[in-house]
Amino acid sequence: MTNIPETGRTHRVQIRLVILQMIVFSLLLTLGGRLWYLQIRNGDEYSTEAKNNHVQQVVQPAVRGSILDARGIPLADNETRLVVSASRTELMKIKDKGKGVLTRLAGVLDMTPKEVMDKVRLCDSQTPQPCWNGSPYQPIPVTDEATTQQALQIRERAEDFPGITAEPTAVRRYPGPGSSNSGQVLGYLSPVTDEEILKAKDTRSPFLRSDQVGRSGLERTYDKDLRGKAGVTRYEVDNLGRVIGEAENDPAIPGANLVTSIDARVQAVAEYQLNAAMKEARKVVDRNTGVNYKADSGAVVVLESKTGRVIAMASNPTYDPNVWVGGISAKDYKKLLDKKSNVPLMNRAIQGMAAPGSIFKVVPVTAAVNAGYEFDGRYPCPSSYSIGGQVFKNFESQGHGSITLGQALEVSCDTVFYALAHKQWQLDGGLHPKKRPAEIFYKTAHQFGLGKETGVDLPGEVSGRIPDRAWKQDFWELNKDYWCKIGKKGGDYIQQLSYENCLEGNLMRAGDSVNYSIGQGDTLVTPIQMAVIYSAIANGGTMWNPTLGKAVVSPDGKEVREIAPKSHGRLPMSAETRKQIDGALAGVATRGTAAWRFGGWPQDKIPMHAKTGTAEVYGKQTTSWFATYTEDYTIVMTIAQGGTGSGASGPFVRNIYDAMYGLDKEGNQDLSKALLPKPQRTLPKINKDGVIDAPVIRPYEPEKPKEEDPAALAGPPSGWRD
């Protein structure tokens, strides 16, 4: 074996180390050059490519919660439909801006090209419906009624339909259980707008571009609860649109369900009876004009007397809320707002204002007692009352001698109230009032909650009007210039009235006060306001905010947030006065102006209380009012240009009570036929799977009514005042 000298071995190791160092240095030099090439020489190019890698969002809409009646029956829910949508973003990339695609799509969907293009165009102040008022960046539904065959054609010919999708989607549905409608109560949905998205960006309930938002009714009031939260999956994609990774995934959270106090069965009855009342009123000849009553609109409200919960609320004319689903047509939209159709979109229970007529008289009775007049004192009820040269008459010029305030309510004696209001007007200083006039009749009305909203959990409620001196002054300042412009002394009625208003329209005249005392003149109320007042008399004096929402239930049924009724005050009367008024209103139903409508009523078992009203409206026929209550329920019905209170509305309010209590016309009760003999205070049952068990409901089938005598519909027996 040859021995290598130690010096030679060391030399070889050194050579190897040098070679290794050179290799490492060469690799580092190459790496550095490559880094220089990527970051310096071609840095801008690669930076641009990196920016083209971005995150795309795929939105999964949340299933909107259902709106249920008090027993769990769906008033609004969802159904799966094939929805064809168009992406404006994709269509705008095409040379002809998608016109060819939409034309081909129209042929598949059996629509005209114009119908399809109108659906996809964006709304602005100049564009009529139909148009898209949501975000231009989200898919726009063209139809939610596509057939399976149509959807397959679109999918199989994808190259012919860029930007077009056909997918099964949960769509809002308003099933109308038991033949009920509830259009104005439920409301409708429409897409969220860009402005709303920006406004809600930093709130706890931000919007996504795919969201549908409640625009009226319960859909709007409880939108945050019902809407849920859409799911969002975020994908990282390159500049060619290829997915290169999943960034984040937020699953959709379904909306909660809203249980309401509405009973779908009673709702159907209320709607039917209101419509029937209006139809019957149109058969009657107005004695003043010689033509039939128009009965062109009306409303009815059914409340729980002790809680203010709304059992039913109907407005007529009405509409099918399903017209909004999938986008409303121009024809349907115009009809909803058309004055010739009497604006079906309006909820007249909370937005319809009219003079209340004699159902208002519980207010001046309370005011008189609070001013020191004895309830059981004697007050003259002559056939007429004169102020200067002006004569104010009782209905059909009937007098009733000397009567109490309770009896004045029973027979609805106007002249008693004329005298009381005139005297109070004089005490306040008449045309030249004291520095701080008492205005007891007006202040009492405000204390009853009139002239302001009731707080009902529906949007759009109006406040009505109490024409006190402050209102007179404000109204005069607003209209003075116009009155002075058209007014003419000795001209026609309008010119003469405008002339007088120009000079002294801010003054409270004696005639203003006496008209006000019987619910006439410039006084305006809503049906819901009067229902609150009469339910407060029924329950001992508490004025409840009318409430439709009863509970919000989570999708799995495990969380229940009950909505407790809230009060906005008490009636401005003592317990003794309330008891006296309660007794007088019972007298109205048994021996007064409503007695002829409650023949056979079981007063000993279910005490009935009522007040009739017939309000005169300048240039129109009289407004019918009928306000009633039992220990359990309060019902108020009104019909514009419908005639008298007891004549037009009375029998149909009675029919609603009969259905709820299971009564026949002789007063016999059959609980098996009673829809709601007592208010339902409990919530519907939720099974172990979190599903609310709802009973089956059958369509309302009213008993065939006997033919009403047209003379009876025209008004109460001779000598009685509504």
JOGI-V753799 format. One record per backbone hydrogen bond with DSSP energy under -0.5 kcal/mol. CO is the residue of the C=O (numbers start at 1). NH is the residue of the N-H. Records with the same first field share a line. If there is no record, write none. Layout:
CO=NH  NH
//
This chain:
2=4
5=9
6=10
7=11
8=12
9=13
10=14
11=15
12=16
13=17
14=18
15=19
16=20
17=21
18=22
19=23
20=24
21=25
22=26
23=27
24=28
25=29
26=30
27=31
28=32
29=33
30=34
31=35
32=36
33=37
34=38
35=39
36=40  41
37=42
42=46
43=47
44=48
45=49
46=50
47=51
48=52
49=53
50=53
52=54
54=237
56=235
57=59
58=233
59=61
60=231
63=255
66=68  258
67=75  76
68=260
69=72
73=69
75=176
76=67
77=173
79=171
81=83  169
82=84  146
83=85  167
84=142  143
85=165
86=88  140
87=91
88=92
90=93
91=94
94=97
96=99
98=102
99=103
100=104
101=105
102=106
103=107
104=108
105=109
106=110  111
112=116
113=117
114=118
115=119
116=120
117=121
121=132
124=127
126=128
131=133
132=123
135=138
139=141
140=86
143=84
147=151
148=152
149=153
150=154
151=155
152=156
153=157
155=158
157=160  161
158=161
161=164
163=87
165=85
167=83
169=81  171
171=79
173=77  175
176=179
177=180
178=700
182=186
183=187
185=218
186=219
188=215  216
190=213
192=135
193=197
194=198
195=199
196=200
198=201
200=203
208=211
211=192
213=190
216=219  220
217=220  221
218=222
220=223
222=226
223=227
224=228
225=256
226=65
229=253
231=60
232=234  250
233=58  235
234=247  248
235=56  237
236=244  245
237=54
238=241
242=238
245=236  247
248=234
249=251
250=232
252=254
253=229
257=259  553
258=68  260
259=550  551
262=70  264
263=267
264=268
265=269
266=270
267=271
268=272
269=273
270=274
271=275
272=276
273=277
274=278
275=279
276=280
277=281
278=282
280=283
281=284  293
284=293
286=290
291=286
297=640
298=316
299=638
300=314
301=636
302=311  312
303=305  634
304=307  308
308=547
309=304  311
311=263
312=302
314=300
316=298
319=321
320=323
321=324
322=325
324=327
329=333
330=334
331=335
332=336
333=337
334=338
335=338  344
336=345
338=341  343
339=342
343=346
346=348
347=350  351
348=352  527
349=528
350=462
351=353
354=525
356=359
357=360
358=361
359=362
360=363  364
361=365
362=366
363=367
364=368
365=369
366=370
367=371
368=373
369=372
374=377
375=405  406
379=403
381=400  401
383=394
385=392
387=390
390=387
391=393
392=385
394=397
395=398
401=381  403
403=379
404=408
405=409
406=410
407=411
408=412  413
410=593
411=721
412=414
413=417
414=418
415=419
416=420
417=421
418=422
419=423
420=424
421=425
422=426
423=427
424=428
425=430
426=429
428=434
429=432
434=437
439=442  443
440=444
441=445
442=446
443=447
444=448
445=450
446=449
449=452
456=458
458=461
463=451
465=467  524
466=468
468=472
469=473
470=474
471=475
472=476
473=477
474=478
475=479
476=480
479=483
480=484
481=485
482=486
483=487
488=491
492=496
493=497
494=498
495=488  499
496=500
497=501
498=502
499=503
500=504
501=505
504=507
507=509
509=513
510=514
511=515
512=516
513=517
515=518  520
516=519
519=357
520=523
524=465
525=354
526=530
527=531
528=532
529=533
530=534
531=535
532=536
533=537
534=538
535=539
536=540  541
541=571
542=544
543=568
544=546
546=457
547=310
548=261
550=563
551=259  553
552=561
553=257
554=557
559=554
560=562
561=552
562=564
566=545
569=543
571=573
574=578
575=579
576=580
577=581
578=582
579=583
580=584
581=585
582=586
583=587
584=588
585=589  610
586=590
587=591  592
588=594  595
592=595
594=597  598
595=598
598=601
601=603
602=605  606
609=629
611=627
613=625
615=623
617=620
621=641
622=642  643
623=615
624=639
625=613
626=637
627=611
628=635
629=609
632=305
633=630
634=303
635=628
636=301
637=626
638=299
639=624  642
640=296  297
641=295
644=648  649
645=649  650
646=651
649=652  653
650=654
651=655
652=656
653=657
654=658
655=659
656=660
657=661
658=662  663
659=675
660=676
662=670
664=667
668=664
669=671
670=673  674
679=681
685=687  693
687=690
691=687  693
692=694
708=710
709=712  713
710=714
711=715
712=715
717=720
//
